[in-house]
Amino acid sequence: MERLGSRLKARTSLSGALVGIGIDSVDLPRFAAVLKRRPSIAGRVFTPGEQAFANRLANPVPSLAARFAAKEAAMKALGVGLGSIDWTDVEVVRNAGEAPFLSVTGRAAVLAEAMGVSGWQVSLTHTDTVASAVVAALT
């Protein structure tokens, strides 16, 4: 595992044992309506980096929805529900030319460490109507 400041960067191989796995899907039209109705929610759920990445796109909704799904999937992989960690404790990072990876901080990092998680795998996808994410927590 590579440390990035206070953040943990996911491994790029699947050599570790599986600690937990989570999956989540988000309905894009419904998610777009929530963002339109309550624009302040983006600041509570997404990190500045996630918002900046999505806002560079012509339509940021699919990117944000996939990241929301990844946050929920990470909670499931950790075996916890809403409120156990802060939304911004899990960040989907996407550097140019690289696959997205998870960075965990705060309560999510404390919980992951207690569970022996030392790496993550994340897969994001979306269609015109649904965004989905799968997250694996690895030792």
C-alpha positions in Angstrom: 0.0 0.0 0.0 1.3 3.4 -0.9 0.7 6.4 1.4 -0.3 9.7 -0.2 0.0 12.2 2.6 -2.7 11.1 5.1 -4.5 9.2 2.4 -4.2 5.5 1.4 -3.9 4.7 -2.2 -5.3 1.4 -3.5 -3.0 -1.4 -4.8 -3.2 -2.1 -8.4 -3.2 -5.9 -8.0 -5.6 -8.3 -6.4 -3.0 -10.2 -4.5 -4.5 -9.6 -1.0 -7.3 -11.6 0.6 -10.8 -10.2 0.3 -12.1 -8.6 3.5 -15.4 -7.3 2.1 -17.1 -6.4 -1.1 -19.9 -3.9 -1.9 -22.0 -2.9 -4.8 -24.3 0.0 -5.4 -26.3 1.5 -8.2 -27.7 5.0 -8.6 -30.6 6.1 -10.8 -29.2 9.0 -12.9 -32.5 11.0 -13.4 -33.4 10.8 -9.8 -29.8 11.7 -8.7 -29.8 14.7 -11.1 -33.1 15.9 -9.6 -31.7 15.7 -6.1 -28.6 17.7 -7.1 -30.8 20.3 -8.8 -33.2 20.6 -5.9 -30.5 20.6 -3.2 -27.2 21.9 -4.8 -25.5 22.1 -1.4 -25.6 18.3 -1.1 -22.6 18.1 -3.4 -20.4 19.8 -0.9 -21.5 17.5 1.9 -21.1 14.3 -0.1 -18.2 14.9 -2.5 -14.6 16.1 -1.9 -13.4 19.2 -3.6 -11.3 16.9 -5.9 -14.3 14.8 -6.9 -16.4 17.9 -7.6 -13.6 19.5 -9.6 -13.2 16.3 -11.7 -16.9 16.0 -12.4 -17.3 19.7 -13.1 -14.8 19.6 -16.0 -17.2 17.3 -17.8 -20.1 18.4 -20.1 -22.5 16.5 -17.8 -21.1 16.0 -14.3 -24.1 13.9 -13.1 -22.9 10.4 -14.2 -19.5 11.0 -12.7 -20.9 12.2 -9.4 -23.5 9.4 -9.3 -20.8 6.7 -9.9 -18.7 8.3 -7.1 -21.8 8.2 -4.8 -22.3 4.6 -5.6 -18.6 3.9 -4.8 -19.0 5.5 -1.4 -22.0 3.4 -0.6 -20.3 0.3 -2.0 -17.2 1.1 0.2 -19.5 1.2 3.3 -20.9 -2.2 2.4 -17.4 -3.6 1.9 -16.6 -2.3 5.4 -19.9 -3.8 6.7 -21.3 -0.5 8.0 -24.3 1.6 7.1 -25.0 5.3 6.6 -23.6 7.5 9.4 -20.8 5.1 10.4 -18.3 7.2 8.3 -18.4 10.6 6.7 -19.2 10.8 3.0 -16.0 12.6 2.3 -14.0 9.9 4.1 -14.1 7.9 0.9 -12.8 9.7 -2.2 -12.7 8.3 -5.8 -9.5 9.8 -7.3 -8.9 9.8 -11.0 -5.5 10.9 -12.3 -5.0 11.3 -16.0 -4.2 8.1 -17.7 -4.8 6.0 -14.6 -7.7 3.9 -13.4 -9.8 5.4 -10.6 -8.8 4.4 -7.1 -10.1 4.9 -3.6 -8.6 7.1 -1.0 -9.9 6.7 2.6 -9.4 9.1 5.5 -11.1 9.8 8.8 -13.4 7.3 10.4 -13.3 5.1 7.2 -9.5 4.8 7.5 -9.7 3.9 11.2 -12.3 1.3 10.5 -10.5 -0.1 7.5 -7.2 -0.4 9.5 -9.1 -2.1 12.4 -10.4 -4.7 9.9 -7.0 -5.2 8.3 -7.8 -3.5 5.0 -4.6 -2.4 3.3 -5.9 -1.9 -0.2 -8.9 -1.4 -2.4 -10.2 -2.1 -5.8 -13.0 0.0 -7.4 -14.9 -0.4 -10.6 -17.2 2.4 -11.9 -19.6 2.3 -14.8 -22.7 4.1 -16.1 -25.3 4.0 -18.8 -27.7 6.8 -19.8 -29.9 5.9 -16.8 -27.8 4.1 -14.1 -24.4 4.5 -12.5 -22.9 1.6 -10.6 -19.8 0.8 -8.5 -18.2 -2.3 -7.1 -15.7 -1.9 -4.3 -13.5 -4.7 -2.8 -11.6 -4.2 0.5 -8.4 -6.2 0.6 -5.8 -7.3 3.1 
